[in-house]
Amino acid sequence: MPTIAIVGSGLIGRSWAIVFARGGWDVRLWDPSADTLESAPQLIREALEEFAAHGLVDDAATAARRVCVASSLPQAVEGVDLVQESGPEVLEVKRQIFTELDAAAPRHTILASSTSAIVASKFTEHLPGRERCLVAHPVNPPHLAPIVELCGAPWTSPQVIARAREIYESVEQAPITVNREIDGFVLNRLQVALLAEAFRLVGEGVVSPQDLDKTIAEGLGLRWSFMGPFQTIELNAPGGIRDYCNRYVAWFRRYMADLPSPAVWDEENIDRVIAAWGRTPTPEEVAARSLWRDKRLTALKAHKRAQPAT
Ligand SMILES: NC(=O)c1ccc[n+]([C@@H]2O[C@H](COP(=O)([O-])OP(=O)(O)OC[C@H]3O[C@@H](n4cnc5c(N)ncnc54)[C@H](O)[C@@H]3O)[C@@H](O)[C@H]2O)c1
């Protein structure tokens, strides 16, 4: 049975455990926090049961039994095929964890980091086994949003990237390959471009934040749940992408001369946006809304699975 070690079993680590247990892998969890390790198996079991209720996993109890807790990092990585590091987003901590992982894991083990924004070359350069290290960046929560951005350091072996791609596909994730290290990888660069325009439009009073959100939820986002911007524009002009560009790039060029400036992230603008949004939710409300989001994502996943892919 293939085995994965999840090193760092917080929000993202637990979600990875669900992905791999659902995909038939044995899962070993490790985390320096005893409380986190104690609560993780129950949280994972509950999520698998929710999945089973939507027909997305056949046997939640069997999947949950594949997850066990390790007593140390070396025990967690013993004989595993893949490590999914999901510790804190702090460069020094990533360097320390990868130093320990490279020393403890068997030579064939792939060492992947869930990091959102730190390129692998910053925390793997010093390692004897650096060719088996890469970033495998998920979106929160990976068990409901399958994208995984794979990005190696300049010294990561192409065979490791290819093997990682196969592994994530085999557990029904949707890996993409980022061909060179770039700040923010792909997903967050796209997200920041959209957020910058959103903060500009709301900060300047062009639209309320609620109506801006509606523009995505009831407009662009409907298509984006199953097709990307290139597929979208291909269908927005009878002659495809070239025709679309011929029709619209003159306006796009004018827009590019007036891009949102870094000032959209100044405190005053953030204050304006938050004031327009309304009250800040309590942590309990955030948790409740996150559960609601996950239920909707689960239903969307079931819907997408029932539809033809093309
Ligand atoms: N939360 C998100 O939306 C999101 C999305 C994509 C990627 N990520 C990335 O995933 C990683 C984990 O994020 P998270 O949201 O799960 O954070 P989290 O705080 O929920 O979990 C981090 C876990 O790491 C543990 N930890 C602390 N020191 C450690 C060490 N030395 N070794 C191993 N584990 C250690 C903590 O006890 C904690 O349980 C980060 O790199 C983050 O950037 C997060």
The ligand as an ORCA input file, in Angstrom:
! r2SCAN-3c Opt
* xyz 0 1
  N      -4.548     27.905      4.895
  C      -4.516     28.060      3.572
  O      -5.420     28.654      2.967
  C      -3.372     27.462      2.772
  C      -3.569     27.205      1.405
  C      -2.515     26.640      0.662
  C      -1.303     26.371      1.286
  N      -1.149     26.652      2.612
  C       0.159     26.352      3.228
  O       0.065     25.158      3.982
  C       0.973     25.222      5.094
  C       0.188     24.966      6.374
  O      -0.798     25.966      6.529
  P      -2.067     25.756      7.491
  O      -3.085     26.761      7.058
  O      -2.432     24.323      7.581
  O      -1.457     26.230      8.902
  P      -1.842     25.678     10.354
  O      -1.344     26.701     11.308
  O      -3.281     25.290     10.422
  O      -0.978     24.339     10.488
  C       0.411     24.348     10.615
  C       0.783     23.176     11.510
  O       2.192     23.049     11.536
  C       2.548     22.604     12.832
  N       3.966     22.844     13.057
  C       4.577     23.852     13.754
  N       5.911     23.678     13.735
  C       6.158     22.543     13.027
  C       7.325     21.821     12.699
  N       8.528     22.253     13.066
  N       7.191     20.673     11.999
  C       5.991     20.233     11.579
  N       4.833     20.883     11.880
  C       4.927     22.020     12.593
  C       1.634     23.382     13.755
  O       1.534     22.763     15.038
  C       0.324     23.347     12.974
  O      -0.488     22.239     13.350
  C       1.639     26.586      5.021
  O       2.866     26.507      4.367
  C       0.655     27.408      4.207
  O       1.254     28.490      3.517
  C      -2.145     27.172      3.381
*
